[in-house]
Amino acid sequence: MDLARSGIKILVPKSPMNSRADSEESPSEAAHSLEQTGQEPDAVPPRWPFWRSPRPPCWGPGRRGPAWAPARAPRPSCPLRPSPSRLRPCARSTGKGRPTFMAALAANGTASLQSAVTGVVGKRRLEERSSAFDKRLRFSVRQTESAYRYRDIVVKKQDGFTHILLSTKTSENNSLNPDVMKEVQSAMTTAAADDSKLVLLSAVGSVFCFGLDFIYFIRRLTDDRKKESTKMAESIRTFVNTFIQFKKPIIVAVNGPAVGLGASILPLCDVIWANEKAWFQTPYATFGQTPDACSSLTFPRIMGVASANEMLLSGRKLTAQEACSKGLVSQVFWPGTFTQEVMVRIRELVSCNSVVLRESKALVRNTNRAALEQANERECEALKRVWGSPQGLDSILKYLHKKIDEF
């Protein structure tokens, strides 16, 4: 019988390796088309499907089999998709009797399957790195604390100490106003409560500190002289008491000029390292004010009454070497290596026991603490009287006009 003339179609099973791109007809659509033609789906079943045909013997690389041996079928370019039954033993169950991979595949296809595999692999990698993360947890927390940013200062939490840098935005030349002083007090309070062994105080730029911000002060002093003078004096009293009562060592790196309150606060610190280019001056008589930061007590004790009066009354300017010879500065370093020299010595101090550092400072400072607090109170009361008088206001205005003319 001639099958070609009889009109009977010979059905050849489609290879499972062919993609849907060649023919978009699904198995259900193929069955529907057979029902329309009136043919049975298994009218001419193949004896051996393509994928189950016996494989020829392997003759090794570069060797050919006998002439009667059938040609070996080429290996498909993409592997066959494994059946769900083979995936089920190695897949994780979702709790509803269905594997995670198959659930993702049935819901959204290959994309969800890929995301599920990626999630499992990522979770496994996170579990492997969890132990290393735990070791770095403490360091990461300290780095997070290092991100604390103030408006007029920069606070860096480093290994074993707190670094406070003056970088004022509300004043020029790192001058001190009540806002700046409050930020410094807040940073020192935090350093006193955490695991820092000491505090390093320095400044950003070429100037360490130019004392009080008189521009800020004069704007408010003209409105209510008595109220504003009292407010400024109380800010100084609280600021100075913070240094007097601080129990951990305070190290100061003077990178540039220190004037007024920026210089008189240094004897309340424990170690002072200065740049060769730094200089020190307390021209209080020119400012129209009296000494502050306990300088009426500390300066005569450090450098003698004669040198103290020369600085506090006539405003003599001391170079870094002169300040070191008089005892105001501990050591002077060359400008090119100033930062490196400071950090080397800071690391040496940080390597010491924190209890030893704290107790050693207490032995040196506790005998003078009450005297320093009393001197601070006397100086602040004198500042209230001077700033509240017309003569004090005129002196400040003359000083500011002189600075403007010089500029």
VOTORSE-711501 format. One line per 10 residues: their letters; for each residue x, y, z of C-alpha. Coordinates in pm, 1 decimal. Example, Ala and Ser with C-alpha at 12.3 -4.5 7.8 and 13.67 -1.06 7.14 Angstrom:
<kebas>
AS> 1230.0/-450.0/780.0; 1367.0/-106.0/714.0 $
</kebas>
This chain:
<kebas>
MDLARSGIKI> 0.0/0.0/0.0; 135.6/339.7/-94.9; 112.3/552.8/218.4; 194.1/873.5/33.3; -115.2/833.9/-192.2; -350.2/714.8/79.7; -331.6/1051.8/265.7; -227.3/901.6/597.4; 20.8/1123.3/780.4; 321.9/961.1/931.5 $
LVPKSPMNSR> 382.1/1117.2/1273.3; 742.2/1142.9/1382.3; 793.7/1236.8/1750.2; 945.6/1577.4/1798.3; 1287.5/1594.6/1956.2; 1274.5/1734.5/2309.1; 1597.5/1924.2/2241.4; 1430.3/2152.5/1991.8; 1323.8/2479.9/2153.3; 980.2/2634.9/2136.3 $
ADSEESPSEA> 1123.2/2901.9/1910.6; 1114.5/2658.4/1613.4; 750.5/2576.6/1664.0; 523.8/2752.6/1909.0; 277.7/2462.6/1901.6; 239.4/2311.2/2248.4; 151.7/1941.1/2309.5; -208.7/2032.9/2386.2; -231.0/2227.9/2060.0; -82.7/1933.6/1868.4 $
AHSLEQTGQE> -341.9/1699.3/2016.5; -616.3/1943.8/1921.5; -492.3/1955.1/1561.9; -491.6/1572.3/1544.6; -848.2/1561.3/1665.5; -947.6/1798.9/1384.8; -781.6/1577.1/1121.6; -941.4/1265.0/1267.8; -614.1/1087.5/1322.4; -511.8/905.5/1636.2 $
PDAVPPRWPF> -208.7/1044.1/1816.3; -39.9/705.4/1822.7; -128.9/597.4/1475.1; 228.5/522.6/1378.1; 430.6/491.8/1700.9; 804.6/478.9/1659.0; 972.7/161.7/1761.4; 1269.1/339.9/1922.9; 1247.5/706.8/2024.0; 1539.2/921.4/1930.8 $
WRSPRPPCWG> 1655.5/979.3/2284.6; 1632.9/611.2/2381.9; 1814.3/463.8/2083.7; 2107.9/238.8/2176.1; 2437.3/425.4/2172.7; 2717.8/292.6/1949.3; 3038.3/166.8/2106.5; 3306.9/423.5/2175.2; 3618.7/359.1/1967.9; 3833.1/620.2/2140.1 $
PGRRGPAWAP> 3949.6/958.0/2019.0; 4064.3/979.0/1661.9; 3947.6/623.6/1575.0; 3656.6/523.5/1360.5; 3445.6/215.3/1400.5; 3368.5/-37.4/1128.0; 3166.5/58.5/828.7; 2856.5/-122.5/958.3; 2855.4/79.2/1284.6; 2596.0/358.1/1283.8 $
ARAPRPSCPL> 2720.3/715.3/1307.5; 2724.4/853.7/1659.0; 2466.0/1117.5/1721.2; 2613.3/1464.6/1782.3; 2599.8/1588.2/2141.8; 2339.3/1858.7/2185.0; 2465.5/2212.6/2240.6; 2254.5/2257.0/2554.9; 2192.9/1985.8/2814.2; 1854.2/1831.4/2855.4 $
RPSPSRLRPC> 1639.1/1979.7/3127.8; 1633.8/1736.9/3419.7; 1303.5/1593.7/3518.3; 1130.8/1717.2/3836.4; 1169.2/1373.4/3991.4; 1547.4/1407.3/3979.0; 1545.8/1754.2/4129.0; 1321.0/1667.8/4420.1; 1575.4/1483.1/4640.1; 1827.7/1775.4/4639.8 $
ARSTGKGRPT> 1579.2/2060.0/4657.4; 1462.9/2215.0/4979.6; 1102.1/2177.3/5069.9; 877.3/2478.0/5117.1; 678.9/2311.2/5393.4; 382.7/2238.8/5166.4; 518.4/1925.2/5002.0; 663.1/2108.5/4704.9; 1032.6/2182.8/4644.7; 1146.4/2545.0/4638.8 $
FMAALAANGT> 1296.6/2516.3/4290.9; 984.9/2359.2/4138.7; 755.4/2604.6/4312.1; 954.2/2894.3/4171.6; 963.1/2734.4/3828.0; 588.7/2673.4/3823.4; 513.1/3027.2/3941.5; 736.1/3245.0/3725.3; 944.2/3015.0/3508.4; 1319.4/3019.4/3469.1 $
ASLQSAVTGV> 1371.0/3367.3/3619.4; 1226.5/3265.6/3954.8; 1429.4/2944.7/3949.2; 1745.9/3143.8/3894.8; 1659.1/3385.8/4175.4; 1587.6/3093.8/4409.9; 1925.3/2936.9/4332.3; 2096.9/3273.7/4380.8; 1925.4/3321.4/4716.9; 2037.5/2980.2/4842.4 $
VGKRRLEERS> 2396.6/3033.8/4727.5; 2406.7/3385.1/4874.4; 2276.6/3261.3/5207.4; 2540.8/2991.3/5214.9; 2815.1/3246.0/5147.4; 2683.4/3472.2/5422.7; 2690.0/3182.2/5666.8; 3051.6/3110.5/5573.0; 3151.6/3473.2/5635.3; 2952.4/3512.6/5957.4 $
SAFDKRLRFS> 3244.6/3414.4/6177.2; 3474.7/3669.6/6013.3; 3203.9/3934.2/6046.1; 3170.3/3865.9/6417.8; 3543.0/3928.9/6461.4; 3514.6/4265.3/6286.4; 3192.7/4366.2/6462.4; 3360.6/4570.7/6734.3; 3579.0/4751.6/6481.5; 3274.0/4825.2/6262.4 $
VRQTESAYRY> 3087.4/4975.6/6555.8; 3381.4/5204.3/6629.6; 3394.7/5307.2/6264.9; 3023.8/5388.7/6280.9; 3090.5/5603.5/6586.6; 3366.3/5772.3/6388.5; 3099.1/5907.0/6154.1; 2965.2/6140.7/6425.5; 2982.8/6484.6/6267.1; 2940.8/6815.7/6446.9 $
RDIVVKKQDG> 2905.5/7154.3/6289.6; 3216.9/7322.2/6430.7; 3435.9/7027.1/6529.5; 3531.6/6689.0/6388.1; 3531.0/6386.9/6619.9; 3713.9/6069.0/6519.8; 3686.0/5755.4/6729.1; 4012.9/5575.1/6672.7; 4166.1/5266.1/6825.6; 4210.1/5351.6/7192.0 $
FTHILLSTKT> 4154.7/5728.1/7184.6; 3920.2/6005.4/7069.9; 4049.4/6270.0/6831.1; 3875.7/6609.4/6851.8; 3963.5/6861.6/6582.1; 3854.5/7225.9/6579.7; 3706.4/7307.9/6240.9; 3469.7/7595.3/6305.4; 3209.5/7693.8/6047.6; 3035.9/7961.8/6256.3 $
SENNSLNPDV> 3357.3/8153.2/6335.0; 3692.0/8236.7/6178.7; 4032.7/8095.0/6273.6; 3879.7/7830.6/6502.0; 3753.3/8094.5/6744.9; 3539.9/7984.7/7038.6; 3177.7/8088.1/7089.0; 2915.9/7920.4/7310.5; 2811.5/7683.9/7028.8; 3167.5/7563.5/6964.5 $
MKEVQSAMTT> 3235.0/7521.8/7335.6; 2918.7/7313.6/7380.0; 3024.2/7078.0/7100.0; 3369.6/7030.3/7252.2; 3211.4/6960.6/7590.8; 2973.7/6706.0/7433.8; 3259.3/6524.4/7258.4; 3464.7/6512.9/7579.1; 3169.1/6385.4/7780.1; 3124.5/6103.2/7529.6 $
AAADDSKLVL> 3497.4/6022.3/7540.9; 3489.3/6012.7/7921.2; 3214.8/5747.2/7913.9; 3342.9/5518.4/7636.1; 3652.7/5297.2/7614.8; 3886.8/5574.9/7499.5; 4208.2/5585.7/7699.9; 4279.8/5950.1/7620.9; 4167.9/6250.6/7415.4; 4374.3/6414.9/7143.4 $
LSAVGSVFCF> 4282.3/6778.9/7077.1; 4402.2/6949.5/6760.9; 4270.5/7170.1/6481.3; 4211.8/7168.0/6107.8; 4413.3/7418.3/5903.1; 4711.6/7634.3/5993.6; 4560.3/7794.2/6308.8; 4500.8/7614.5/6636.0; 4264.4/7855.6/6814.9; 4223.6/8234.5/6818.2 $
GLDFIYFIRR> 4044.0/8248.2/7151.3; 3697.4/8394.6/7195.7; 3485.8/8486.7/6896.7; 3449.4/8860.2/6967.5; 3243.9/8922.0/6653.0; 2983.1/8678.2/6783.4; 3006.2/8837.6/7128.1; 2982.7/9203.6/7021.9; 2666.7/9144.8/6818.5; 2487.3/9026.6/7130.9 $
LTDDRKKEST> 2661.4/9252.9/7378.5; 2511.5/9565.5/7221.0; 2153.3/9442.4/7281.3; 2161.3/9349.6/7650.4; 2507.8/9404.1/7790.8; 2454.0/9254.9/8134.9; 2262.9/8947.9/8014.6; 2500.5/8862.6/7732.5; 2812.6/8917.1/7942.4; 2673.2/8681.4/8207.0 $
KMAESIRTFV> 2584.4/8423.5/7942.3; 2930.8/8433.3/7785.8; 3104.4/8414.1/8124.8; 2895.1/8110.8/8222.4; 2981.4/7941.0/7894.2; 3351.2/7991.1/7966.3; 3313.0/7866.0/8323.7; 3142.9/7543.3/8211.2; 3392.3/7493.9/7929.6; 3694.2/7535.3/8158.8 $
NTFIQFKKPI> 3546.1/7310.1/8428.5; 3512.8/7035.0/8167.8; 3890.9/7036.0/8127.2; 3953.8/7060.9/8500.7; 3728.0/6765.5/8588.3; 3820.1/6538.8/8295.5; 3973.3/6221.0/8440.3; 4148.0/6083.3/8132.3; 4467.7/6230.4/7984.2; 4421.4/6522.8/7743.8 $
IVAVNGPAVG> 4688.7/6551.4/7474.8; 4705.4/6870.7/7266.7; 4872.9/6903.2/6926.7; 4917.5/7276.3/6862.6; 4955.9/7303.8/6487.0; 4950.9/7685.8/6467.2; 4891.3/8011.5/6656.1; 4716.6/7983.2/6993.2; 4572.3/8313.2/7117.4; 4371.7/8408.2/7425.5 $
LGASILPLCD> 4157.2/8122.9/7553.7; 4327.5/7891.9/7302.1; 4657.4/7944.5/7485.7; 4535.6/7978.8/7845.0; 4354.8/7641.6/7830.5; 4680.4/7453.1/7762.0; 4804.3/7426.6/8125.4; 4481.4/7242.7/8209.1; 4583.9/6967.9/7964.0; 4841.2/6700.7/8037.1 $
VIWANEKAWF> 5078.8/6689.0/7738.9; 5122.9/6969.1/7483.4; 5311.9/6911.8/7158.4; 5365.6/7212.9/6934.1; 5453.4/7271.7/6573.2; 5769.0/7476.1/6512.5; 5555.7/7740.9/6340.1; 5315.1/7779.7/6632.2; 5316.6/8083.8/6858.6; 5135.1/8175.5/7180.9 $
QTPYATFGQT> 4986.2/8503.1/7299.6; 4734.7/8620.0/7563.0; 4677.6/8995.4/7499.8; 4389.1/9026.5/7746.7; 4447.0/9395.7/7815.8; 4419.8/9463.9/7443.4; 4100.9/9258.1/7423.8; 3944.2/9458.3/7704.6; 3904.5/9161.1/7933.7; 4066.6/8990.8/8231.5 $
PDACSSLTFP> 4249.4/8650.8/8222.1; 4043.9/8335.0/8180.5; 4084.3/7953.9/8192.8; 4266.0/7973.1/8528.8; 4562.3/8143.4/8363.9; 4592.0/8380.3/8662.2; 4687.5/8071.0/8864.3; 4856.1/7836.3/8614.6; 5082.0/8082.1/8430.9; 5269.0/8207.3/8743.1 $
RIMGVASANE> 5312.9/7846.7/8860.6; 5451.2/7732.8/8524.9; 5672.3/8020.9/8409.7; 5704.5/8244.2/8714.3; 5531.4/8565.8/8807.9; 5745.2/8791.8/8588.6; 5695.1/8597.4/8266.8; 5326.5/8542.1/8347.4; 5264.9/8915.7/8394.8; 5450.3/8985.2/8071.1 $
MLLSGRKLTA> 5212.2/8757.5/7884.9; 4886.4/8840.7/8066.0; 4932.3/9218.6/8090.2; 5150.5/9325.9/7797.9; 5054.7/9040.7/7565.1; 5402.2/8917.2/7481.8; 5413.0/8667.1/7196.3; 5605.0/8345.0/7261.7; 5748.4/8126.9/6989.7; 5714.9/7750.0/7014.5 $
QEACSKGLVS> 6071.8/7713.8/7140.9; 6024.7/7990.9/7399.1; 5699.3/7835.1/7519.5; 5879.6/7501.6/7554.0; 6163.3/7658.3/7753.2; 5915.1/7826.2/7990.2; 5720.3/7503.6/8048.1; 5401.9/7588.9/7858.1; 5477.7/7329.0/7587.5; 5612.0/6977.6/7641.4 $
QVFWPGTFTQ> 5796.2/6931.1/7311.9; 5834.9/7099.5/6972.3; 5841.5/6908.7/6640.3; 5941.1/6998.9/6287.9; 5642.4/7106.6/6072.2; 5707.2/6851.5/5799.1; 5682.1/6554.7/6035.1; 5459.7/6705.5/6304.3; 5158.1/6479.3/6246.8; 5369.1/6163.9/6222.8 $
EVMVRIRELV> 5558.3/6246.1/6543.4; 5233.8/6308.2/6729.3; 5071.0/5985.2/6614.2; 5374.9/5775.9/6705.9; 5363.8/5907.1/7061.5; 4986.7/5870.7/7080.7; 5014.3/5501.3/6991.2; 5275.3/5456.4/7263.7; 5040.2/5608.6/7521.0; 4743.3/5404.7/7395.6 $
SCNSVVLRES> 4942.7/5085.8/7445.1; 4953.3/5157.2/7819.8; 4692.5/5035.8/8064.0; 4393.6/5270.1/8088.9; 4373.0/5238.7/8468.1; 4739.5/5333.0/8502.9; 4691.3/5641.6/8285.3; 4383.4/5753.9/8474.1; 4528.6/5697.7/8821.1; 4855.0/5868.0/8729.3 $
KALVRNTNRA> 4669.4/6178.4/8615.7; 4461.4/6176.5/8936.2; 4774.6/6179.9/9149.3; 4909.7/6483.2/8963.9; 4586.7/6682.9/8925.2; 4371.0/6612.0/9229.2; 4581.0/6824.0/9464.4; 4517.8/7134.1/9251.0; 4160.9/7065.8/9137.2; 3987.0/7267.6/9407.6 $
ALEQANEREC> 4222.7/7561.7/9356.5; 4163.3/7555.2/8981.8; 3785.1/7552.7/9021.2; 3801.7/7846.9/9261.6; 4026.5/8039.8/9023.0; 3782.4/7971.9/8742.4; 3495.1/8111.9/8946.3; 3688.8/8428.2/9034.8; 3790.9/8489.7/8674.5; 3435.0/8445.8/8542.1 $
EALKRVWGSP> 3298.1/8691.8/8798.4; 3561.4/8943.1/8691.4; 3464.0/8892.9/8325.3; 3100.5/8968.2/8406.4; 3197.3/9296.8/8568.8; 3432.1/9405.0/8289.8; 3205.8/9310.0/7998.9; 2907.4/9467.0/8170.2; 3079.7/9805.5/8193.9; 3093.7/10065.9/7915.1 $
QGLDSILKYL> 3474.3/10064.3/7925.6; 3486.1/9693.4/7852.0; 3258.2/9730.9/7549.3; 3468.2/10019.4/7414.4; 3788.2/9817.3/7450.7; 3642.2/9529.0/7251.7; 3521.6/9764.2/6978.1; 3866.0/9928.8/6953.6; 4031.9/9588.9/6925.4; 3795.5/9480.8/6647.7 $
HKKIDEF> 3848.5/9806.5/6454.8; 4221.9/9760.2/6482.3; 4202.0/9407.7/6345.4; 3981.8/9523.7/6057.4; 4229.8/9800.4/5968.1; 4520.7/9556.1/5976.2; 4333.9/9319.1/5746.7 $
</kebas>
